[in-house]
Amino acid sequence: MANSSTIAAAVDARRAHVEALLTAYPDVTPEEHALLINWFKREASALDVALVASNPAAQRGYRKFRAEHVDRFTAKDMVRALLFVVVVAGLVLVTVAGAPA
């Protein structure tokens, strides 16, 4: 039980650190910027993000960070979308070509 409370305390401390960085955002160092990106992409749970988003002190920085890094479409996103469209179009063509006249 002590182990899970230690982990929870570490998660809470990390989220508090992220909130503090977002309060100062965009005036953060490159290392802190990288930490924010890593936290949002790899560490944060949906609950963590919701708690950060609901913090009034971090809200301005959170919105700016989110607009710059979370909500933007990347080249990887565009490739995935193009691949999806090609697969769907191929399935439609196969279905239409195989349908009896």
C-alpha positions as CSV (number, residue, x, y, z in Angstrom):
1,M,0.0,0.0,0.0
2,A,2.8,2.4,0.8
3,N,4.3,1.8,-2.7
4,S,1.0,2.9,-4.4
5,S,0.8,6.0,-2.3
6,T,4.4,6.8,-3.1
7,I,3.6,6.5,-6.8
8,A,0.5,8.6,-6.5
9,A,2.5,11.3,-4.6
10,A,5.1,11.3,-7.4
11,V,2.4,11.6,-10.1
12,D,0.8,14.5,-8.2
13,A,4.2,16.2,-7.8
14,R,4.9,15.8,-11.5
15,R,1.5,17.3,-12.4
16,A,2.1,20.2,-10.1
17,H,5.4,20.8,-11.8
18,V,3.8,20.8,-15.2
19,E,1.1,23.2,-13.9
20,A,3.8,25.5,-12.7
21,L,5.6,25.4,-16.0
22,L,2.3,26.1,-17.9
23,T,1.7,29.1,-15.6
24,A,5.0,30.6,-16.9
25,Y,4.5,29.3,-20.5
26,P,5.9,30.4,-23.1
27,D,8.7,31.7,-20.9
28,V,10.2,28.3,-20.2
29,T,13.6,26.9,-21.0
30,P,14.1,24.5,-23.9
31,E,14.5,21.7,-21.4
32,E,11.2,22.6,-19.6
33,H,9.6,22.9,-23.0
34,A,10.7,19.3,-23.9
35,L,9.5,18.1,-20.5
36,L,6.0,19.6,-21.2
37,I,5.9,17.9,-24.6
38,N,7.0,14.5,-23.2
39,W,4.5,14.8,-20.3
40,F,1.6,15.4,-22.5
41,K,2.5,12.8,-25.1
42,R,3.8,10.0,-23.0
43,E,3.1,10.4,-19.3
44,A,-0.2,12.2,-18.7
45,S,-3.4,10.3,-18.2
46,A,-6.7,11.8,-19.3
47,L,-7.4,12.7,-15.7
48,D,-4.0,14.5,-15.4
49,V,-4.8,16.5,-18.5
50,A,-8.3,17.4,-17.2
51,L,-6.9,18.4,-13.8
52,V,-4.3,20.7,-15.5
53,A,-6.8,22.1,-17.9
54,S,-9.1,23.0,-15.0
55,N,-6.4,24.8,-13.0
56,P,-7.2,28.5,-13.4
57,A,-3.6,29.6,-12.8
58,A,-2.3,27.4,-15.6
59,Q,-5.2,28.0,-18.0
60,R,-3.6,30.7,-20.2
61,G,-0.3,28.7,-20.7
62,Y,-2.2,25.5,-21.1
63,R,-4.4,27.0,-23.9
64,K,-1.3,28.4,-25.7
65,F,0.7,25.2,-25.3
66,R,-2.2,23.1,-26.5
67,A,-2.7,25.3,-29.6
68,E,1.0,25.1,-30.5
69,H,1.6,21.4,-29.8
70,V,-1.4,19.3,-29.1
71,D,-4.1,20.5,-31.5
72,R,-1.9,21.0,-34.5
73,F,-1.8,18.5,-37.4
74,T,1.7,17.1,-38.0
75,A,3.0,15.6,-41.1
76,K,2.6,12.2,-39.5
77,D,-1.1,13.0,-38.9
78,M,-1.5,14.0,-42.6
79,V,0.1,10.7,-43.8
80,R,-2.2,8.7,-41.5
81,A,-5.2,10.6,-42.9
82,L,-4.1,10.0,-46.5
83,L,-3.5,6.3,-45.8
84,F,-7.0,6.1,-44.3
85,V,-8.6,7.8,-47.3
86,V,-6.7,5.5,-49.7
87,V,-7.8,2.4,-47.8
88,V,-11.4,3.5,-47.7
89,A,-11.4,4.4,-51.3
90,G,-9.9,1.0,-52.2
91,L,-12.6,-0.8,-50.2
92,V,-15.3,1.3,-51.8
93,L,-13.9,0.5,-55.3
94,V,-13.7,-3.3,-54.5
95,T,-17.2,-3.3,-53.1
96,V,-18.6,-1.4,-56.2
97,A,-16.7,-3.5,-58.7
98,G,-17.9,-6.8,-57.0
99,A,-21.5,-5.8,-56.8
100,P,-23.9,-7.4,-59.4
101,A,-25.3,-5.1,-62.0
